[in-house]
Amino acid sequence: MVNVSGAVAARLRSMGVDRVYGTPALAVDPLIGALRGAPAAPDFVQARGEESAALMACAQAKLTGGLGCCVAPPGAGVLRLLGGLYDAAADRVPVLALVGADPAARQVGGHAVRHLAEVSVYCEEVSGPELMDDALHRAVRAALTDRAVASLVVPRHVLAAPAPGTPSGAARLVPPPLRPPAVEDLRRAADALDDAGKTVVVVGNAGRPASGRVVAVAQLLGAGVVTTALARDALPDDLPYLAGVAGPLGSEAAATLLRECDTLLLAGAEDLDPALLPDPGRCRIVTVDREPDDCPLDSGTPAVRVTGDVTACLEALAPLLRHAADRAWRTRVEQLVRAWRDEGAARSRRYFGTSVNPRSVVAELSERLPDRAVVVTDSGTSLDWWTRHLRLRPGMRSLLSGHLGLPGAAVPYAVAARFAAPDRPVIALVGDGALQGGGLNELLTVRRHLDRLAGLPPLVFCVFNNGDLNRLTWQRRAAAGDPLIPLSAEVPALPYAEWARLAGLPAVRCDRPRHVGSVWADVLAGRGPLLLEFVVDGEIPPDWAAGVSTAEDSRPAPLRMPLTKFLRVSG
């Protein structure tokens, strides 16, 4: 007879969940047994820790657009789970957390509910087998409708009990109907945009599905376009009017456009930092959001607000717009973007002595990115190089922990991306500090599934080894206005390629500037998981910190080193 855990596994599969991430424990053993034992159940991937399991579920949801799911034991497991769940909540990602409870200590379930309720739009403790199906249905519906975290705390005796009967209701949830935009709001928005002289369109995470409509509107208005970090892959980087990522430490070109524009169109930009917006007194703002609460502006900020499905809103707005006859602003935008890209290319080609320029690592990768690649970045300076030098083509994806900027998220994200998209190449950019902060553990998850992953497209963990918490160093230097503050030196030295070999993973180590491109070409031509370690120069400042240091421009001309063989270590 099927127990509740088997019914939950079947129900999750019918709702479109094809993978569950988690950690085993006595309290959740019935559920994990059902996930592992039933051929029609979602695949179970055991993570090294609860936070990683939640991060993997978050990444799965971001990449697929569906529901992510994770399982964790009670007690300390709940506390460790919260970091990953907060990442999902901050980035508006639907994730279902199933947490066990010990019936011998009823207060444990109460404590779990209290902690989970802080991060969840729906949280319930299931007290009996007959309540499980309805609770699961409500939790999944809440997660998908609100794009948020939903949590269920389920005691072991409930998970192990016989299933009460046939689940009620339809197996698949019906998505809520799309909200049509109000005609009067569209007319007001068109009037504001037609009167503009210098328009910038900001594409946010909720505007990613409307990327084609964004291009059409930008062409009509002669506008420049910037994206948020979560919408980094919404548009291809070869568009001559795309100025990169708008963020506190984002693209200099995007910051310039936001300073100079007289009109802003925010397309699903719920994840935009409001501090980046110009003074509403000198700039008109038009917002297009799925729900009124999604707007990044305060309720008192003057703006023309259009509410509805972002794609439908822009599709209805475009016929109301006049083609901008004066293209001076578009010319200015394209000149600015071209100069910004040329400067980035020039900076990526510099190196000093025998140290690898970290800019060149991402620049050389961009020239060789396979079609449909998924590029994951961690926080730290790897995020700076991802923002500045990564060039995505149509069909490629990017992933990161956006609002939370959780250090160490890149490796769990990349592991989930590999399982969720087995036909895509996956590349993770991660600093040595972030890797030591938790990523090393999840490389063991990769090793656990090496036989399964070896024949798939490359899964590359690219480690920037500078022996430093480098972004922290540059933040300290920028705050003090002193480029001579020494490196933080807070990351213990570790030979990452050798560590990977000891763990049973193939690895490559490169410490020569002139070999960066050839190393990438060799690695991307292979298959399966691999750790790629670059020994990089920690004295190369990110763009936002370049003003506190002239070292990058004042160093002597690079020495032309003879070609030497790089070290390749394979498991």
N, C-alpha and C positions, 0 to 999 in steps of 0.2 A: 504493500500500500504506500502511496506517495505521502511523504510528510510535508510540513509547511515549507521547509527549505527547498524541497523539490518543486513545489508549486511556485515559490518566489522566483526560483531560477527560470522556470518556464515562462512566468509572467514577464520577467525582465527581458527575455529574448523576444517575446511577442511585442514588447514596447520598443524594440529597436536597439536594445543594449546587447552588444556582441562581445563585450569584454568587461571584466570586473577586476579591479586592482585591490590588493589588501595584504594583511598579515594574519597568519593563523594564530589561534588561541582556543582554549577549551570552550569558551563562551560562544564562539562562532563556528566551531568545528562542524555542526550539522549543515550549515549553509555552504561552507567551503567544500565539504564532502559532496554536496549536491552539485556544485559548480564543476567540480573535477570529475564527477562520476557519470553525469548524464550527457549523452552525445548531443542532445539538442540544447544544452544549457550554454550560457555565455562562457567564453574562455576565462579562466582564472589565472592572473599573473601575480605571483607573490613578490612583493617589494621587500626591501631590507628594512623599511620603517614606515610608520603610519603617515608621516608627513609626505614622504615620497609617493605613497599610494594615492593620497589626495591630489598631489601635483600631477600624477599620471592621469587620473580621472579628469582633471581640469584640462590638461593638454589634449586628451582624447576628444573632449567636447569642443574645444576651440578648433581643432583641425577638421572634425567631421561635421560640426554643426548640430550634433545630436546630444544625447544625455550621457554624461560621464557618471561612473558608479565606483564606489570604493567601500571596503569592508574593514572594520577595525574592532579590536577587543575593548572591553571596558577599562576603567581606571586610567592608568597613565597613557594607554593607547589613545584615549579621547583627547588628552592634552596635546599629544604629539600630532594628532590628526588636524588640529585646529589651524596650524600654519598654512597647510595646503588648502583647507576650506576657505580661509580668509582670502587667499589668492583668487579662488573662484568667485567669491562674493564681490571682491573689489573690481574684478574685470567683467562682471555680469555674465557668468558662465553657468549653465544648468548642470549641477552635480548632485547626485543622490548619495548620501552617506548612510550605510547600514552598520549600526554599532551594537555589539552584544551587551548583555547585562547578566549579572550573577544573581540568581533568585535567592541565594542564601544571604545576600547582603542587599536588601532592597534599596538602601540609600544610595548605592552605587548608580543604579538607574536614574534616580532623581538628580544626582550630581551631573551625570552625563547630559540629561535633558537641559539642565541649567546652563552648562557650558555651550552646548550645541545651539541652544536657542539664541545666543548672542550673534551667531553667524548665519542662522537659517531663517528663511521666510516661513518655513513649516517644520515643526519639530513635534514628535509624538512618541510616547512610550506605548508599545503594543502589549497589552496585558493578557490577551488570550488568542488562541489560534483562529477563532471565528472572526477576529477583528483585522487580521493581517492583510487580507486582499484589499479591503476598502482603504486601509491606511496607506498601503503601497500606492494605490491608484491616486489618492489625494496628494501624496508627497511628490510623485512624478509629475502630476499635473501642475502643482505649484512651482516646481523647479523649471519646467519648460515654459510656463506662461510668464513667470516673473524673471526668467533667466537668472536664477539664483540657486542657492544651496537649500536642499531639503534633507531632513535627517529623521531616521527612525531608530529608536532604541528597542531592541527585541531580546528578551531573555532567552537563554538556551532552551528552557523547557518548551517555549513556544515554537522555536525553530525545529525542535525534534518531534513535536506532536504530530499526529496524523492530520492531514489536510481535511478541513471540514466538508469539502464538496467542490463542485464546479465553480470557478471564479465567476463573479457576477460582472456584467457590463462587457463592453467591447474590449478586445485585447489591445488594439492600438488607439492611442489618444488622438482625438481630432484637434488640430491646431485652432486657436481662436481666430475668428474672422478678421481680415485686415480692415483697419479703420480708414475710410475714405477721407481725403482732405476736404475742408470746407471751401467752397468756391470763393467766398469773400476773402478768406485768408490768402488764397492763391493770388487773387487780384492785387491785394495790398503788397504781397511779396514781389510780384512782377513790377509794380510801380516803383518800389524801392530799388530794385535791381536795374531797371531801365534808366533811372536817373543817376546811376553810379558812373564814376569815371575810372576808378581804380579798385576793381573787385578781386577779392581772394576767396576761393572756396576751400573750406577746411573739411576734409573727409575723416570721419571718426569710425569707430568700430561698428556701430549700427548702420553706417552708410556703405560698408563694404559691398553688400549685394547690389548696390545702386551705382557701381563704378562706371558702367557704360553711360548711364544718365548724367553722371557728373561730368564726363568728358564732353557730352553734347552741350550741356549748359555752359561749361567753361569756354567752349568754342564760340557760342553765341555772344557771350559777354566779353570775350577777350580777356578772361580772368587768368590769374595765376592760381595754382593748386598746391596745397600742402596737406599732409596727413598726420594723424596721431600715430604714436608708436604701435598701438594695437592694429591699426589699419595700414601698416607699412607695406603690405602686399596687395593693397586694393587696386593699385595702378602700376603699370610697368615703369621702370625708372628711365626708359628712353624717351618719355614725353618731354619735349623741350620746355614746357612751362611747369613741370613738377619740381618743387623746390625742397623736397625732403620732408623730414619729420619736424613737427612743431612740438617743442617740449622745453622745459627749463634748461636742459643741457642738450638741446636738439640742434637742428641745422641752422647755420648762420644765415643762409639764404631765406629760409622760412621766417626767421625772426625779422629780417629786413622787410619782407613783404607785409608782415603783420604790422610793422611800424608805419609803413608808407601808404597802406590801403585806406580808402575812404568808405568801403562797404565790404562786409563779411557775410558770406553764405555758409552757415554751419550745417553740414549734411550728416545727420546722425552722429554728431560730435559729442556724444554724452561723456566720453572719456577725455575731453580736452581740459587742460588746466585753466580755469578762469583767469588766473593771474597773467596769462599770456595775451589776453584780449586787450585791444586798445581802448582808450577812454571812449565810452559811448557818446560823449558829447561831441566828438569829432569824427565818429565812425558809425554808420548805420549798420545794424545787425539783423540778418534774417536767419531764423533757425528752422530746421526741418527735423522733427523727432517723432518717434513712434508713439510716445506718451508724453503728456505735459511734464511729468516729473523727470523725464530724461534730459531735459534741457540743462546745459551746464551753467546757464545764467541764473542769477538771483531773480526772484519774482519781480523785484522793483526795477530791474534793468530795462531801459527802453529797447524794444525789439519787435519785429514782425515775426510772429510765431505761427508756424504751420505744423499741425499735428496729424500724423497718419503714417502709413507704411512709407518709408523713405523713397523706395523705388517708384511707387505710385505717385507720390507727391511731386517728385522731379519730372516724371513723365507728363503729369498734368500741367506743370509749371512751364515747361519748355515752349509749348506753342504760344504762350502768352508773352514771351520775351521778344524784344526787338534785337536784331543783329547789330552789335556795336560797330558803327562806321569808323570811329577813331580807334586805331590799333596801336597808339603810342604806348599805352600801358602794357599791352601784350609784348611789344618789342622790348620794353624795359625789363619785363619779367624774364624773357628768354635770354637777354644779355646777362642778367644777373645770375641765372641758373648756369649758363655756359661758363661764366667766369668762376663760379663756385666749384663746378665740377673740374675745370682745368686746374684750379689751385689744389684740389684734393688729389688729383692724379700726380701732380708735381711733388706734393709732399709724400705720397706713397712710394715714390721712386728713390727717395733719399735714404742713405744709411751711413753710419759712422763707425769706422773700424770694422770689427767682425760681428757686431750685434745686428740682429734682424730687426728691421723696422716693423712694429706691429701693424702699422697701416698697410704695409705691403702684403701682409698675410691675407687680409680680407680683399684687397684690391686684386691680387693674383687669383684668389678663389673666384671672384666675380667673373673674371674673364673665362673661367673654365667650368662654371656651374652647369651640371647636367640639366636637361629639361625636366620640369616638374619637381625640382628639388625642394626640400623643406629645410630652411635655415633657422636654427634655434639660437638664441643668444641668452647669456646670463646677464646679471647686472655687473657693475664695474666697468673698466675701460673696454672690455670686449663689447659692451653695449655702445660705447662711443665709436668704435671702429665699424660696427654693424650699421650704425646710423649714418656714418660719413661715407663709407666706401663700398657698401654692398649695393650691387646693381641687379635688381630682380627683373626677370622677363615674364611675359604672360604665362600663367599656369603654375608659377612658383608660389610657395607659401613661406611665411615667416611666423615664428612663435616666440613669445617671451612672457615673463611675469610682468605685467604692465604697471598698474597702480602700486602694488606692493613692492615690486622690484626685489623679490625674495632671492638672496644669494644662494647659489647651489641648485636653483630650479632647472637649469638647462639640461642636466643629465637625465633626471626623471622625465622632463618634457620630451627629450629626444628618444628615450626608450619607448614612451607611449606613442610617439609619432611613427616609430618603426613598426610597432604592432598594428596601429590603426591604418597605416598606409604602406603595406609591404612592397608595393611596386614603385615607391618613390625613393630616390636617394635622400638621406637625412644627414645634415651636418650641424653639429653643435659647437658654438663658439663659447669657450668658458675660460675664465682666468684661473690661475693656480690657487688663489685664495678661496674662490667659490668651489673649486673641485675638492679641496681639502675640507670644506665646510659641509660636505655631505655627498658630493657627486661620486667620490671614490667608492662608497658603499654600493651605489646602484650600478657601477660597472660590474659588480658581481652578479647582478641580475642578468646583465648581458651575457656574462660567461655561462650562467646557468642555461641559457637558451642558445648557446653558440651553434650547436648542430642545426637548430631550426633556422638561424639567421645567416649562416655562412654563405648560402647560395643566393641571398637577396641582394639588391643594389646596395651600394656602400652606406654604412652607418659610421660616420667619422666624428670622433670626439676631439676637437682641435683645442689644445691647451696652450694658453699664453703664459709661458713660464718666465716671470720677471722677478721672482722671489719677493714680491711686495704686494700689499694691498694698494694697488697703484692709483685707483680713483681716489681713495682716501688721501694718499700723498698729495695729489694735485688739488684736491679740495682744501687741504691744509695750506698749501702754497698760495692758492688763490685767495683764501680768507686772510692770510697774513701779508699778501702782496710781496712775498719773498720767494724767489725761485731757487734759493740755496738751501731751503729746508731739506734735510736728507730724506732718502726713501724710508718708508715706514718700517721696512724690514720685519714685518710681522707674520710672514709666511715661512715656516721652516722649509729648508731645502729638501727636495724630494726628486729623485730621477723618475719621472712619470712613465717614460717608455719602459724602463726596467720593471717598474711596479706592475705595469700592464702585462708584461711578459710573465712575471711571477704568477699573476692571476689567470694566465692562460689565454690572453688576448694578443692578437698581432699589434705591433706598434712601430712607429717611425719617429725618429728624433732629428730635427734640423736646427742647426745653429749657424748656418752660413747664408748671408743675404742673397747671394746670387743663385741659390738653389731653391728658393721658395716656390717659384713657378713650376720647376720640374718636379719637385716633391708633390705638389698638388696634382699635377697631371698624372703622376704614377699612382697616387692614392685613389683618385677618383676613377681611374680605369679598373680598379679592383672591385671585389665584391665582399659583402659581409662587414662585420664590425672591425674597427681599427682605432687605436688611440694615436693621434698625431701631435707631437710635442714640438712647439717652436720656442727656442730660447730667445726672448725678445728684449729690446732696449726699454727699460723703464723710464728713461729720461725724455721720451718722445711725448710732448704734451697733447692732450685732446684739444680740439678747436676752442672750446670754451675756456681753457686754461692757457692758451697761447699768449695772452696778454701779460701774464706774470713771468714769462720766461722767453728769453731771446736765444736760449741755447740751441734750439733747433736750427736757427738761421745763422748762428755765428760759429758753429763748429767748422773745422777744416774740411776741405773736399774729401770725399770718400776714397779710401784706399782700394785699389783694384786688386782683389785677392785672387790667387790662382784657384782654379776649380779643384775641389777635393770631393771625394765621395762622402755622401751623407750616410749616417748609420741607419740601417733597417733591421729591426728586431721582429721576428715573427714567432708566434706561439706554435 
